[in-house]
Amino acid sequence: MKFRAVFNRMHRLFFSSKQDLAIATCSFHSDNIEENKLLNQLRIRIEATGPLSVADYMKEVLLSPSSGYYMKKDVFGSHGDFITSPEISQVFGELIGIWFYNEWLKVGKPQPLQLVEFGPGRGTLTDDLLRKTTDGWKEILVDYRGGQLQFVLSRSPTPASKLLIDPNENRDHVEISPETGVILDQVLKRMKEDGGISLIVDYGHQGTKTDTFRSFQGHKLHDPLEKPGEADLTADVDFSFIKKCAKNKAVIFGPVNQADFLKNMGIDVRLEKLMESATPEDQKSLKSGYKMLMSPDEMGERFKFLALYPVVLKDRLRKYPPAGF
């Protein structure tokens, strides 16, 4: 049996539902269009085909071959716009490796082993925005008016507003990622056919948050409509949506907070061992990285871990539950 281990980072989308939508605009005016090639491309596209969905806007801003944010520079680390857990401390990657190795041993070390990572930083999945009004759910779109980008409500229902909202939804803003569901379905089919497990790690929530669509530049919040292509765009993962998509198709563990997962995996023991042979400068770095990974005010509670196993392993997992959870 082939064994596929998937370390999956997923991005998503945004819906909302207040009766009155305050039109959000960026402060990047028409006399500066030539300074931003991507903004000019967006303007031309919107004028030709109409307002963009948030999904299309994110894809264009992040992944445009000529001017996309991920295509122009190194955006990670202290000199970029954001930082990820593997860059904070070597311990994070070590414990993820130990987790996969442990789970691989438990199922008999099947060969060949394939370790597949989705979204290591430049793999981005995006979606659309919806909002509920007195006329029902409407999609939030990105338009270009008066020399600037704006969020506007769709004039009429869109396929997203008709098909993607749960009838029992009671939030006034909702973020949904259909593309995440499509890719997750493909992963689950491969797990069923070839064997393997999936570990999904990202900042997110369990179906409780509303508007999380945001932008970062230089590690600070940034207007997502201002200077497109020069700042990162992101939104939180809805882990309840992932669990709903995987229900009856996989054995699900989690989500659990990052701090709990790493503590269960022995991060304290590993840190103590590294400190023994580290220089004073490295010790300071190790302690700082540990705090960022574990503190509730940093990544400790914001990031979640969720594991998926083939249904065929259900009985075995009752006897030998996965590490970390």
N, C-alpha and C positions, 0 to 999 in steps of 0.2 A: 504494500500500500504506500502510495506517495504521501508525504507529510508536508503540508504547507502551513507555515506560520506567518500570520499577517499582523504587522504593527501598523494600525490604521489611524490616520489623523484626518478627520472630516470637517469640512466647512459647510455652511448652510445658508439660510435666507430669512426673510422677515415679512410678517403681516401685522396689521394693526387695526384697531377698531374703536376709535373715539368718534363721536358724532361730528365734531368740528375738527378739521385738519388744518393745523397751522402750516402754511406753505413755507418750507425751509428753502433758503437760497444761499448760494455761496457768494463770497465777496470778490470773486475773480471776474472783473468786468470786461466788456468787449474790447476795450482798447489794449488789453493784454493778451488777446487770443493768440497772436503770432508768437508769443513767448511760450506758449504751451501747445505743442503740436497735437497732443492727444485731445485736448479740449476742442480744438478746431475740428478734428475728425468726428468727435461726438456731436458737435453742433451740426455738421453737414449731414450726418446719419439721421439725427432727430428731425431735421428739416425735411429730409427726403421721405422718411418712413414713419414718423411720429415718435412719441415718447418711448423710452426704453424701460423694460422691466428692470428691477434692481439686480436680477440675475445677470442680464446682459450687460448692464453697467459695470458690475463687479468684474465680469470676465474680460471686458474690454480694457478696463483700467489696470487690471493686474496682469493680464496675459497677452495684450496686443503685441505682436512680434516686433513692431518698430518702436513703440513708446511705452509699453506696459511696465508697470512698477517692478515686477520680478525679472524683467528682461534687461534692465539698465545698469544695475549695480548690486553690490553685496549688501543686502538689507538686514542681515542678521548681526547679532552681537552688540557690544557696547557702542560701536561706531555706526551701527545701523539704526533702524527704527523700532526694533523689538528684539527680544531674546527668547530662546526656547530652552526647555529643561535640559536637554543633552549638552547645551553649551555652558550651563551654569556649573555643573559638577560632573566629573567622570563617574561618580558613584551611580548616577541615574542610569546611564547606559549599561554599566556593569550589572545592576540589579535586573534590568530588563532582559539582558542576556542570560542571567542565571534563571530567571523565570521560565524563559523558553526552553532552556536546557533541561530544567527540572521536569517540565511537562512532557518533553520529548522522551525522556527516560521512562516516565510513568507509562507511556503507551508502547514501550518495547523498542525504542530507537529505530523506527522504520526508516528505510532509505528509498530514494534519495531525499535529503532534507533541503527544503527551499525556504529561505527567509525573505519575505517580500514586504517592503515598506511602502505604504501609500501616503502621499502628502508629507514628505520629509521637510517641507518648507515651501517648495514651489508648486506642489500639487494642490490645486484649490478647487473645491466644489462650491458652487454658489446656487442661490435660489431667488425667490421673488418675495414681495411685500404685500400684505393685505390689511385692510382696516374695515371694521364694521361701522356702518352708518344706519340712519333710519331707513334707507333703501336696501339694506343688506350689506354683505361683505363686498368691499371694493379693493382693487389692487392699487398699491402705491407705485407710481412710475417716476422716472427721471425725465424731465422735459427741459427745454432750453428756451427761456423767455426773457426779453428785456436785457439781453447781453449776459445772462448768467444761468447756470443750472439750477433747477428747482425740483422739489418733490411735489407731485400733484396726484390727485385721485383720478382713477379711470372714470370716464363718463358713464360707462355701462359695465355690466359684469364681464369678467374675463374668464377663460378656462380655469385659471388658477383660483379665482374667487368662487367658482362654481364647484370645483372638484376637490380642492385640497383642505377644506375646513371641516373638522369633525363636527357633526350636528350637536354634540354635547359641549362644545367649546364655550367657556364662560369668561375667558380673558378678553380684554378690549384691544390688545395687541398680540399678534401671534406670529412666530417665526417657524417656517416649515421648509424642509429640504427634500423635495422629490428626487433629486439626482442622487442624494445620499441613499435613498431607498433603492434606487435602481442598481447602484454599485454594490450595496450590501446584499441584494438578492443574487447578484453574480458571484460574490464571494461565498455566500452560503451554498450555492449550487456546486462550486468547486470543492468546498469542504466536504459536501456529501459524496461527491464522486471520487475525490482523490484523497480524502482525509485532511487533517490539519486543524489548526485553531486560529482564532483571531483575537488580538488584543487592541482595543480602541482606547486611545489616550488623548484627551483634549480638555480645554476649559469648557465648562458647560453646566447644564442644570437638568432637572428632572421634570420638565414640562411646567415650570412655575414662572419663568421669566417672560418678559414681554418684548420690549424694544432693546435689542443688544447690538444692532448694526452700528458700527463705529469705525473710526480711522485713527491710525497712529503715525506720527512722524517724530523722529528723535525721541522715542519713548514717551511722548506726550499725546494726549487726545487732540485730534485734528478734524476739521470740518470735512466729512466724506465727499462733499461736492466741490471742495476747493482744490485747485491745482491737481486735477486727476493725473495719476501716473507717478506722482511724487510722494505718495504716502500709502501705507498699507490699509486695506479694507478687510474687515473681519466681522464675525458674529459668533455667538456661543452655540455649542452643540446642544441639541435637545435629545438627551439620552433616552427619554421616555419614548420618543419617536423611533429610535433605533430598536429599543426593546419591542415595540409594537410590530415593527417590520420583521423582526427575527422570531416572534412568537410561534411556537410549534415547528419551527425550522431549525432551531439550535437550542442547546442548553446554555442558559444565560447566567453569568455571575456578575454581580455589581449592578450599577456603578458604585464604586467606593471612592472616597476622597484620596487624592494622591498621598497625603501624609500617612493615612492609614495603610495604604498599599505598601509604601516604601518601608514603613516601620515593621510591617508583617514580614517583609522580605529581608529584614536585618540591616537596615541602613545604619543604625547606631553602632552595631558591631563592626561594620565595614569602615565607618568613619574613624572609630577608635583605632583600628589597625593602621589606617593610612596616616593618622596623626603621629604614630610612634616613630615613623621614619621620615616625616616631612620637615622641611626647614621652617623657621618661624614665619616666613612670608607665605609659604604654601599652607601652613596651618591656618593662617588668617583667611586665606582664600577658601579653604575647605569649610571652615566655620561659616563664612558668609554664604557659600553655596548651599550648605545644609539649611540655614535659616530661610533662604529664599524658596527652597523646595518644600520645606515642611511647615512654615509659619502660616496660620490661617489668614493673616493679612497679606501674604504673598501668593504662593501657588498651592499651599497645602490643602486648601478646601476648594479653591476655584477649579483646579484640575481634577478630572475623574478618570477612573480606570474601569473598563468593562470587557469581560472575556466571553467569547462564543466558542462552543464546542459542538461537534456533530452529535446529532440525537442518538446515534448508535453507542455513544460513550456514556449515556445517562446513568445506567446502573453502576458502572465503574466509578463515575464521579461521586456517587453517593458514598462510596467506600473510601475513595481517595480524592477529596475535594482539592481544587487548585490552590497553589500557594498564593499568598497576597490578599486573598479575599476572606 
